Amino acid sequence: MIKSISKKNVFRFWISLIPVVIVGIMAPLRSYIMQLLIDFKSYRDLFEKCLFAAAFSIAVFIYEWISKKCQAVVVRDIEKDLRDQVMYKLFYISANQFEKKGLAWYLSKLTTDIRIILDDGINNVYGMVMQSVFVVVAVVYLFCVEPFILLIVVIVSSIQFAVPNILKEKTASSRKEYTEAVEVYLDGVKNDLGGHKVIRTFDAVKQILLKQEKLSDYVSRKNEYSSKDLYWAQALSSFVNNGAFLIVLGSCLFFAAAGRITIGEVVAITNMMNFVLTPCKALANGMIQLKAMEKVKEELVSLLEVESENDHKESLEENIREICLENVHQEISASFSLDNLMLHFEEGKKYAIVGKSGSGKSSIIKLLTEYGADYTGKVLINGKELSELNRESIMHVSPVCYQQTYIFNDTVFNNVALYQEYTKEEVINALKKAGIYDTIQRLPNGVNEKIRENGSNFSGGELQRITLARLFLRNKTMTFLDEITSGLDNETAYVIEKRLLDEDIAIINITHRYNKALMQKYNEIIVMDGGKIVERGSFDELMEKRQAFYHLFKILSE
């Protein structure tokens, strides 16, 4: 449980146990003080013992406050440490690895799973340490006063420790089922809230709310089920605890009647007994919680320990000068694959990849970036084999602009700079290149204007220009474009694509737009069909051939 916590927090965790142990020692001693007060010898003796009891109570209060404060601070830092580690890992693993799990799964790890580890793990350990000290102090006292009573207490208390083993596997499994139910719930909430506008537009609110009610009921029942076994175990522990109390109380009364212990000692023993029986019950329940947490912890630890596909691979630090694909074959799915690709992309040139939907255009971009699966043949980037390169570094030197524009709920400046250290002047120049600065400067706060969630205060074309400004700001020599103008009107799409083609950068553009003026700007047009290259050449060459591209152009040209 502690392995995934930083060394700094582990050290602080152990230090924070010191006041916990002190409170654990002092709390049971209040029973001894009660004995002293009851068995006083004179009024002066009683007065002195009352003063001592008052001072002792104040000391207990102070140490309890210190204990709770230290615990809260350490738990806070451990929670932050775990969340930071999970977030680091999510951005450390490759994009291909990230997409194997749904977003709801990761959200569950950041919320529910970490909460369970803190409550059933860290906080539970604090409680178990204090309860253990209670037991040690109480056992020492009982041994000194009456060993036979101690023997009775030990026998009945040991029964409680058998309880966790009765239901440990079932509680662990039910706890894991609850976290999985939370993942399902979060996924449903994410999807339905994301479709808020569509749901209201098509008057599907009633149906969606009914669906959410079912999801909510499902996760609530799983939570109830995961707690049910705990309740049975806790109830059994309580039954044993109550029986033990009656047995010990009867024994104390017998020894008092026999003159072996005083009335003060009877009161002290019965109170001290609670520092054995109740802690044993708490320790038994704590063990149940630790067992129930085990599978959740294992899954979180496995996430934190996973290695990125990019580990131990050479990073590409230089700008891309050329990309060569030789006899490349890649299985995309059971029914589709890229086959026998022969391509050569050079620095400073413009390439368009066209074809029908599902022809394999986007698969080429995925192959060259983090999303591509294994392949056969050769893919050489600056003469280096792709399989030996850190694919994330390829995107660093040659960014990918996607059809879907992701906008953060933040300022225009931060959306372009992405929290990196760029000056305001550099961001403005990038916005000018993207053709959006005139619009931005008319806003009340200029580049510091906040873009609302989902970019609702900007048009689609404006948002696409803002994302293009990210590319221009970084001044790379090559970029991949994946249908970036597909959701825009013809005029806006033309302006954006023309700006890109006029830049002195190499472009590999997947497009479905067939504007003649733009197509003539590409050095080579690559036509895909069924995962194969069926035609290639300049616009004029392909039009003269009157084959695949010619027919596509005639149908789809604007």
MARGU-93148 format. One line per 8 residues: number of its first residue (from 1); their letters; for each residue x, y, z of C-alpha. Coordinates in Angstrom, 3 decimals. Layout:
REM MARGU-93148
NUM = A = X/Y/Z | ...
***
This chain:
REM MARGU-93148
1 = MIKSISKK = 0.000/0.000/0.000 | 2.833/2.394/0.855 | 5.043/1.386/-2.087 | 3.503/3.861/-4.519 | 3.835/6.808/-2.127 | 6.868/9.048/-2.432 | 9.700/8.606/0.075 | 8.984/12.054/1.507
9 = NVFRFWIS = 5.416/11.120/2.385 | 6.402/7.687/3.696 | 8.798/9.361/6.165 | 6.151/11.869/7.214 | 3.646/9.048/7.599 | 5.874/7.244/10.103 | 6.629/10.498/11.976 | 2.907/11.270/12.195
17 = LIPVVIVG = 2.400/7.931/13.986 | 4.311/9.254/17.034 | 1.425/11.394/18.407 | -0.936/8.541/17.501 | 1.087/6.182/19.696 | 1.228/8.754/22.518 | -2.553/9.136/22.461 | -2.821/5.350/22.323
25 = IMAPLRSY = -0.823/5.136/25.542 | -2.568/7.988/27.365 | -6.202/7.138/26.560 | -6.343/3.780/28.401 | -4.554/5.314/31.394 | -7.704/7.317/32.099 | -9.130/4.070/33.461 | -6.241/3.891/35.929
33 = IMQLLIDF = -6.893/7.494/36.946 | -10.522/6.544/37.611 | -9.227/3.793/39.918 | -7.063/6.308/41.805 | -9.981/8.711/42.228 | -12.347/6.017/43.516 | -9.801/4.487/45.896 | -8.707/7.855/47.413
41 = KSYRDLFE = -7.394/7.759/50.993 | -8.159/11.319/52.106 | -9.729/14.535/50.862 | -6.290/16.015/50.281 | -5.348/12.898/48.329 | -8.576/13.230/46.314 | -7.896/16.924/45.576 | -4.364/16.182/44.350
49 = KCLFAAAF = -5.591/13.334/42.197 | -8.326/15.558/40.728 | -5.725/18.153/39.758 | -3.620/15.420/38.190 | -6.662/14.044/36.323 | -7.492/17.522/34.978 | -3.904/18.083/33.790 | -3.866/14.615/32.248
57 = SIAVFIYE = -7.146/15.282/30.375 | -5.744/18.528/28.957 | -2.603/16.706/27.821 | -4.717/14.021/26.133 | -6.755/16.721/24.367 | -3.618/18.459/23.085 | -2.046/15.261/21.811 | -5.309/14.143/20.192
65 = WISKKCQA = -5.487/17.478/18.339 | -1.843/17.150/17.234 | -2.506/13.567/16.160 | -5.579/14.471/14.058 | -3.838/17.495/12.546 | -0.754/15.487/11.542 | -2.946/12.718/10.145 | -5.014/15.175/8.071
73 = VVVRDIEK = -1.894/16.831/6.628 | -0.216/13.523/5.743 | -3.381/12.073/4.194 | -3.806/15.277/2.199 | -0.257/15.046/0.851 | -0.558/11.317/0.114 | -3.825/11.950/-1.755 | -2.151/14.663/-3.819
81 = DLRDQVMY = 0.889/12.432/-4.367 | -1.250/9.538/-5.613 | -3.317/11.777/-7.898 | -0.155/13.381/-9.267 | 1.384/9.964/-9.934 | -1.735/8.719/-11.709 | -1.951/11.868/-13.852 | 1.766/11.618/-14.658
89 = KLFYISAN = 1.335/7.992/-15.665 | -1.678/8.790/-17.874 | 0.378/11.329/-19.814 | 3.494/9.164/-19.697 | 2.033/6.087/-21.378 | 1.626/6.165/-25.140 | -1.573/7.360/-26.799 | -2.142/3.815/-28.024
97 = QFEKKGLA = -1.973/2.482/-24.455 | -4.177/5.291/-23.138 | -6.987/4.545/-25.573 | -7.206/0.884/-24.554 | -9.175/1.983/-21.484 | -12.175/4.290/-21.445 | -12.026/7.754/-19.913 | -14.455/6.643/-17.177
105 = WYLSKLTT = -11.937/3.977/-16.084 | -9.244/6.624/-15.556 | -11.675/8.964/-13.776 | -12.584/6.117/-11.440 | -8.918/5.605/-10.587 | -8.485/9.316/-9.841 | -11.582/9.494/-7.648 | -13.171/6.327/-6.289
113 = DIRIILDD = -10.087/4.097/-6.140 | -7.855/6.700/-4.488 | -10.642/7.506/-2.014 | -10.966/3.812/-1.094 | -7.194/3.521/-0.609 | -7.169/6.586/1.651 | -10.203/5.581/3.721 | -9.791/1.800/3.845
121 = GINNVYGM = -6.001/2.008/3.714 | -4.137/5.028/5.114 | -6.785/6.317/7.559 | -7.539/2.748/8.560 | -3.852/2.115/9.361 | -3.798/5.163/11.659 | -6.799/3.771/13.480 | -5.349/0.269/13.687
129 = VMQSVFVV = -2.047/1.578/15.105 | -3.887/3.476/17.855 | -6.107/0.477/18.623 | -3.032/-1.763/18.841 | -1.414/0.564/21.388 | -4.667/0.571/23.372 | -4.476/-3.221/23.567 | -0.814/-3.272/24.642
137 = VAVVYLFC = -1.346/-0.740/27.448 | -4.531/-2.431/28.626 | -2.920/-5.885/28.601 | -0.004/-4.630/30.727 | -2.424/-3.080/33.229 | -4.650/-6.173/33.448 | -1.606/-8.404/33.911 | -0.451/-6.286/36.823
145 = VEPFILLI = -3.892/-6.195/38.498 | -5.321/-9.681/37.867 | -3.690/-12.109/35.347 | -6.675/-14.452/35.383 | -8.991/-11.708/34.083 | -6.408/-10.941/31.431 | -6.532/-14.600/30.366 | -10.335/-14.391/29.974
153 = VVIVSSIQ = -10.064/-11.154/27.963 | -7.391/-12.631/25.654 | -9.474/-15.739/24.937 | -12.667/-13.862/24.009 | -10.753/-11.186/22.087 | -8.912/-13.705/19.945 | -12.244/-14.934/18.596 | -12.772/-11.552/16.924
161 = FAVPNILK = -9.625/-11.938/14.849 | -11.072/-15.003/13.154 | -13.890/-12.902/11.690 | -11.910/-11.217/8.848 | -10.865/-14.563/7.396 | -14.457/-15.771/7.172 | -15.526/-13.279/4.522 | -12.237/-11.806/3.282
169 = EKTASSRK = -12.449/-13.045/-0.322 | -16.095/-12.139/-0.678 | -15.607/-8.629/0.698 | -12.619/-8.016/-1.584 | -14.566/-9.171/-4.646 | -17.663/-7.147/-3.797 | -15.530/-4.026/-3.230 | -13.936/-4.486/-6.647
177 = EYTEAVEV = -17.381/-4.931/-8.212 | -18.405/-1.619/-6.690 | -15.468/0.247/-8.271 | -16.316/-1.335/-11.630 | -19.935/-0.201/-11.202 | -18.683/3.337/-10.565 | -16.725/3.172/-13.830 | -19.927/2.201/-15.690
185 = YLDGVKND = -21.798/5.030/-13.991 | -19.126/7.641/-14.777 | -19.012/6.501/-18.395 | -22.786/6.900/-18.673 | -22.750/10.325/-17.044 | -19.881/11.488/-19.271 | -21.674/10.393/-22.433 | -25.069/11.830/-21.487
193 = LGGHKVIR = -23.770/15.169/-20.218 | -21.583/15.427/-23.319 | -24.729/15.054/-25.423 | -26.694/17.638/-23.411 | -27.554/19.755/-26.459 | -28.566/16.791/-28.632 | -30.710/15.274/-25.874 | -32.644/18.493/-25.353
201 = TFDAVKQI = -32.957/19.165/-29.074 | -34.555/15.796/-29.784 | -36.721/15.829/-26.642 | -35.036/12.754/-25.153 | -34.641/14.189/-21.640 | -37.203/11.861/-20.056 | -35.576/8.755/-21.534 | -32.059/9.853/-20.576
209 = LLKQEKLS = -33.109/10.646/-17.005 | -34.725/7.212/-16.767 | -31.494/5.663/-18.034 | -29.503/7.664/-15.464 | -31.870/6.556/-12.702 | -31.182/2.952/-13.610 | -27.421/3.589/-13.643 | -27.602/5.366/-10.294
217 = DYVSRKNE = -29.665/2.533/-8.816 | -27.168/0.015/-10.200 | -24.127/1.661/-8.615 | -25.993/2.269/-5.320 | -26.972/-1.396/-5.091 | -23.391/-2.443/-5.805 | -22.261/-0.147/-2.991 | -24.845/-1.699/-0.674
225 = YSSKDLYW = -23.747/-5.185/-1.720 | -20.070/-4.337/-1.162 | -20.910/-3.147/2.375 | -23.223/-6.050/3.248 | -20.414/-8.483/4.013 | -18.692/-5.853/6.120 | -21.886/-5.380/8.122 | -22.192/-9.119/8.775
233 = AQALSSFV = -18.603/-9.295/9.986 | -18.983/-6.166/12.127 | -22.239/-7.478/13.626 | -20.536/-10.773/14.490 | -17.661/-8.885/16.107 | -20.149/-6.838/18.159 | -21.891/-10.012/19.348 | -18.561/-11.481/20.509
241 = NNGAFLIV = -17.609/-8.159/22.114 | -20.847/-7.903/24.121 | -20.560/-11.473/25.332 | -16.974/-10.903/26.388 | -17.948/-7.795/28.359 | -20.521/-9.747/30.373 | -18.039/-12.556/31.102 | -15.306/-10.142/32.265
249 = LGSCLFFA = -17.725/-8.047/34.342 | -18.955/-11.178/36.105 | -15.376/-12.232/36.803 | -14.532/-8.801/38.230 | -17.510/-8.871/40.588 | -16.466/-12.347/41.747 | -12.908/-11.206/42.516 | -14.178/-8.056/44.243
257 = AAGRITIG = -16.474/-10.152/46.447 | -13.490/-12.366/47.246 | -11.475/-9.307/48.278 | -8.794/-9.774/45.613 | -9.477/-6.408/43.927 | -10.933/-3.085/45.047 | -14.064/-1.339/43.728 | -11.798/1.175/42.001
265 = EVVAITNM = -9.996/-1.670/40.299 | -13.336/-3.183/39.207 | -14.266/0.098/37.539 | -10.783/0.434/36.047 | -10.748/-3.157/34.775 | -14.185/-2.907/33.145 | -13.156/0.336/31.475 | -9.724/-0.997/30.576
273 = MNFVLTPC = -11.372/-4.074/29.128 | -12.936/-1.793/26.517 | -9.388/-0.935/25.459 | -8.915/-4.606/24.622 | -12.277/-5.813/23.354 | -13.294/-2.698/21.407 | -9.849/-2.278/19.790 | -9.852/-5.970/18.892
281 = KALANGMI = -13.210/-5.449/17.233 | -11.856/-2.335/15.467 | -8.719/-4.200/14.404 | -10.837/-7.038/13.048 | -12.960/-4.570/11.077 | -9.791/-2.779/9.947 | -8.408/-6.031/8.625 | -11.664/-6.584/6.739
289 = QLKAMEKV = -11.320/-3.136/5.155 | -7.706/-3.805/4.199 | -8.715/-7.099/2.606 | -11.596/-5.428/0.766 | -9.245/-2.736/-0.520 | -6.659/-5.213/-1.817 | -7.977/-5.690/-5.352 | -8.591/-1.970/-5.808
297 = KEELVSLL = -5.052/-1.255/-4.650 | -3.565/-3.906/-6.936 | -5.253/-2.383/-9.974 | -4.049/1.117/-9.117 | -0.518/-0.130/-8.430 | -0.488/-1.993/-11.754 | -1.392/1.275/-13.498 | 1.390/3.140/-11.715
305 = EVESENDH = 3.923/0.432/-12.568 | 3.065/0.021/-16.253 | 5.807/1.012/-18.668 | 5.199/3.130/-21.728 | 5.619/1.574/-25.151 | 8.100/4.394/-25.784 | 10.439/3.393/-22.955 | 14.030/2.542/-23.860
313 = KESLEENI = 13.608/3.848/-27.405 | 15.591/6.556/-29.124 | 13.968/9.993/-29.174 | 13.886/11.920/-32.414 | 15.310/15.322/-31.539 | 15.913/16.683/-35.059 | 13.375/17.977/-37.546 | 12.045/15.375/-39.957
321 = REICLENV = 13.760/15.612/-43.355 | 12.214/12.550/-44.964 | 9.918/9.608/-44.324 | 10.183/6.417/-46.361 | 7.727/3.523/-46.332 | 8.867/0.363/-48.103 | 6.520/-2.624/-48.579 | 4.632/-1.768/-45.396
329 = HQEISASF = 1.801/-4.039/-44.320 | -0.288/-3.401/-41.198 | -3.343/-5.226/-39.859 | -5.906/-2.604/-38.824 | -8.762/-4.985/-38.063 | -9.896/-8.504/-38.917 | -11.342/-7.221/-42.191 | -9.011/-4.356/-43.135
337 = SLDNLMLH = -5.288/-3.734/-43.507 | -2.781/-1.389/-45.110 | -1.043/-3.327/-47.850 | 2.259/-2.886/-49.694 | 2.651/0.843/-48.989 | 5.495/2.533/-50.852 | 5.733/6.207/-49.906 | 8.380/8.909/-49.757
345 = FEEGKKYA = 7.725/12.223/-47.988 | 10.385/14.931/-48.276 | 11.112/18.094/-46.345 | 9.474/21.239/-47.756 | 6.930/19.437/-49.964 | 3.156/19.195/-49.756 | 1.293/15.874/-49.922 | -2.436/15.181/-50.057
353 = IVGKSGSG = -3.815/11.749/-49.207 | -7.289/11.249/-50.666 | -9.804/8.464/-51.163 | -13.203/7.240/-50.166 | -14.242/6.910/-46.542 | -12.591/3.833/-45.018 | -9.882/3.639/-47.670 | -7.041/3.807/-45.092
361 = KSSIIKLL = -6.096/7.490/-45.218 | -6.106/8.129/-41.460 | -4.424/4.776/-40.835 | -1.276/6.140/-42.488 | -1.125/9.024/-39.985 | -1.736/6.604/-37.123 | 1.036/4.344/-38.411 | 3.526/7.206/-38.294
369 = TEYGADYT = 2.473/8.413/-34.832 | 1.627/6.778/-31.509 | -1.589/5.121/-32.556 | -0.185/2.659/-35.079 | -0.022/-1.054/-34.302 | 2.778/-3.404/-35.329 | 3.685/-3.555/-38.999 | 5.924/-5.412/-41.405
377 = GKVLINGK = 8.235/-3.794/-43.951 | 10.305/-0.690/-43.370 | 9.296/2.739/-42.079 | 12.330/5.004/-42.023 | 12.290/8.492/-40.509 | 15.517/10.360/-41.262 | 16.946/6.918/-41.997 | 15.960/5.488/-38.592
385 = ELSELNRE = 13.514/2.605/-38.248 | 10.196/3.731/-36.752 | 9.896/0.694/-34.458 | 13.104/1.754/-32.712 | 12.005/5.358/-32.169 | 10.051/6.968/-29.368 | 6.868/7.738/-31.289 | 5.884/10.542/-28.956
393 = SIMHVSPV = 9.051/12.392/-29.940 | 7.958/12.167/-33.588 | 4.841/14.153/-32.765 | 6.943/16.681/-30.869 | 8.955/17.535/-33.978 | 6.024/17.003/-36.376 | 2.707/17.770/-34.642 | -0.578/16.212/-35.729
401 = CYQQTYIF = -3.632/18.430/-36.253 | -6.831/16.432/-35.998 | -10.330/16.891/-37.331 | -11.655/17.284/-33.800 | -10.495/20.556/-32.291 | -9.872/20.128/-28.579 | -10.269/23.403/-26.748 | -9.531/23.902/-23.059
409 = NDTVFNNV = -11.874/25.885/-20.844 | -9.258/28.637/-20.513 | -7.959/31.788/-22.179 | -7.099/32.081/-25.865 | -3.451/32.603/-24.846 | -3.298/29.380/-22.812 | -5.123/27.434/-25.513 | -2.431/28.420/-28.016
417 = ALYQEYTK = 0.616/28.309/-25.726 | -0.691/25.208/-23.880 | 0.845/26.558/-20.645 | 4.330/26.575/-22.153 | 6.677/29.541/-21.931 | 5.836/31.648/-24.959 | 5.629/35.422/-25.002 | 2.462/37.336/-25.744
425 = EEVINALK = 4.045/38.647/-28.949 | 4.833/35.113/-30.148 | 1.253/33.995/-29.515 | -0.131/37.047/-31.316 | 2.083/36.366/-34.347 | 0.837/32.753/-34.427 | -2.777/33.975/-34.259 | -2.056/36.360/-37.135
433 = KAGIYDTI = -0.666/33.506/-39.242 | -3.785/31.498/-38.477 | -5.940/34.435/-39.601 | -7.796/34.810/-36.312 | -6.037/37.704/-34.551 | -8.305/40.408/-35.968 | -11.243/38.648/-34.314 | -9.360/38.073/-31.038
441 = QRLPNGVN = -8.206/41.661/-30.629 | -11.810/42.921/-30.846 | -12.745/40.873/-27.783 | -12.916/42.702/-24.414 | -9.855/40.885/-23.035 | -8.007/40.156/-26.278 | -5.801/37.065/-26.024 | -6.819/36.805/-22.357
449 = EKIRENGS = -10.460/36.235/-23.319 | -11.668/32.980/-21.804 | -13.010/30.303/-24.136 | -16.068/28.755/-22.543 | -16.604/25.019/-22.248 | -16.733/23.331/-25.676 | -15.791/26.675/-27.220 | -19.406/27.825/-27.154
457 = NFSGGELQ = -18.475/31.539/-27.513 | -16.529/30.926/-30.771 | -17.522/29.526/-34.149 | -16.161/26.223/-35.489 | -13.913/28.002/-37.958 | -12.539/30.308/-35.255 | -11.762/27.363/-33.002 | -10.000/25.559/-35.848
465 = RITLARLF = -7.864/28.659/-36.471 | -6.949/28.812/-32.786 | -5.764/25.207/-32.925 | -3.770/26.008/-36.070 | -2.104/28.835/-34.177 | -0.659/26.133/-31.881 | 1.103/24.700/-34.936 | 2.359/28.046/-36.222
473 = LRNKTMTF = 3.633/29.020/-32.757 | 5.944/26.009/-32.645 | 7.419/26.646/-36.104 | 7.974/23.014/-37.120 | 9.213/21.932/-40.553 | 6.642/19.152/-41.073 | 3.111/18.475/-39.882 | 0.385/15.879/-40.290
481 = LDEITSGL = -3.186/17.064/-40.918 | -6.108/14.700/-40.451 | -9.213/16.113/-42.165 | -8.930/19.361/-40.188 | -11.454/21.228/-42.355 | -14.116/18.515/-42.600 | -16.549/20.270/-40.258 | -16.191/23.738/-41.801
489 = DNETAYVI = -17.990/25.536/-44.586 | -16.309/25.659/-47.995 | -15.103/29.234/-47.739 | -13.597/28.859/-44.261 | -12.038/25.512/-45.196 | -10.474/27.060/-48.307 | -8.957/29.979/-46.358 | -7.487/27.714/-43.648
497 = EKRLLDED = -6.039/25.152/-46.060 | -4.583/27.893/-48.272 | -2.837/29.480/-45.280 | -1.245/26.150/-44.467 | -0.162/25.462/-48.048 | 1.413/28.910/-48.297 | 3.611/28.186/-45.261 | 7.169/26.951/-45.763
505 = IAIINITH = 6.569/23.604/-44.074 | 6.127/20.048/-45.291 | 2.485/18.971/-45.061 | 0.974/15.503/-45.185 | -2.722/16.260/-45.393 | -5.607/13.804/-45.321 | -8.439/15.597/-47.028 | -11.808/15.004/-48.637
513 = RYNKALMQ = -11.969/18.446/-50.241 | -11.178/18.649/-53.955 | -10.737/22.349/-54.679 | -8.735/22.687/-57.886 | -6.744/25.763/-56.783 | -5.682/23.989/-53.621 | -5.032/20.602/-55.200 | -2.641/22.212/-57.659
521 = KYNEIIVM = -0.492/23.393/-54.746 | 0.359/19.818/-53.669 | 3.567/18.281/-54.957 | 1.954/14.853/-54.867 | -1.552/13.509/-54.420 | -1.802/9.941/-53.097 | -5.045/8.094/-53.818 | -6.039/5.290/-51.415
529 = DGGKIVER = -8.586/2.526/-51.871 | -9.018/-0.591/-49.725 | -5.788/0.049/-47.799 | -3.702/0.288/-51.000 | -2.227/3.106/-53.031 | -4.046/2.969/-56.331 | -2.726/6.170/-57.857 | -0.264/8.978/-57.240
537 = GSFDELME = 1.037/12.095/-58.946 | 0.455/15.837/-59.297 | -3.044/17.205/-59.867 | -2.492/17.720/-63.595 | -0.950/14.258/-64.034 | -3.825/12.535/-62.293 | -6.449/14.478/-64.203 | -4.810/13.491/-67.495
545 = KRQAFYHL = -4.929/9.804/-66.528 | -8.710/9.997/-66.050 | -8.679/7.148/-63.538 | -9.502/6.936/-59.795 | -8.652/10.518/-58.818 | -10.314/11.966/-61.889 | -13.627/10.321/-60.992 | -13.363/11.370/-57.352
553 = FKILSE = -12.641/14.932/-58.363 | -15.570/15.071/-60.766 | -17.943/13.829/-58.076 | -16.615/15.768/-55.077 | -15.024/18.937/-56.500 | -16.509/22.167/-55.347
***
